Amino acid sequence: MDKETCLFARWCHGGIDDQIIPSFYFYQMNECPRFNSWVTGYYSDSDSNQNDKCETSEYGCCEVSEIDCDAAYSEGDTYSRYELIMKDYRGHWSISIDKLDEEGSNCPTVEELIYQVSKNDKNNYLALYLSYTITTMIIMCLCMLCRNYMKRDDYEKTDSDDVEKAKFVLKESV
């Protein structure tokens, strides 16, 4: 039931001694991804709109941009290095979803991608919890049925003649 609070360095600011000061986007999962780029893999596993051939489609595959701050922060870069990277290069994650137009208006943002992954992770946990609870209840019911069945076999059915014979045998032994 304990969730890990994961973080994604969403925006970077300059700090003292050229350090990166990130603003984080927080989310929860059963276990945080070791690398934030793995979020796309979790997303791919949960999204039914995947198309392995989107690269050959008219507009190509969706790209999730604005990931440079997280990459620079994870790598331990300085703020001036981050600015240089932003000037010359724009990083992105590729997702196997067809872009419907040139802008990729149907493509998820970083926040939408992370939210969906976090939500699906919680749903999987709920399904696991429900299946565990149902399995436990079934086992308990089976144990109770077996116990009741075994109790019935402990007693022998007797008739009144057997009781009289038992009293007679008991008196003779005393």
Secondary structure by P-SEA (a helix, b strand, c coil): ccccccccccbbbbcccccccccccccccccccccccaaaaaaaacccccccccccccccccccccaaaaaaaaacccaaaaaaaaacbbbbbbcccccccccccccccaaaaaaaaaaaaaaaaaaaaaaaaaaaaaaaaaaaaaaaaaaaacbbbbcaaaaaaaaaaaaaac
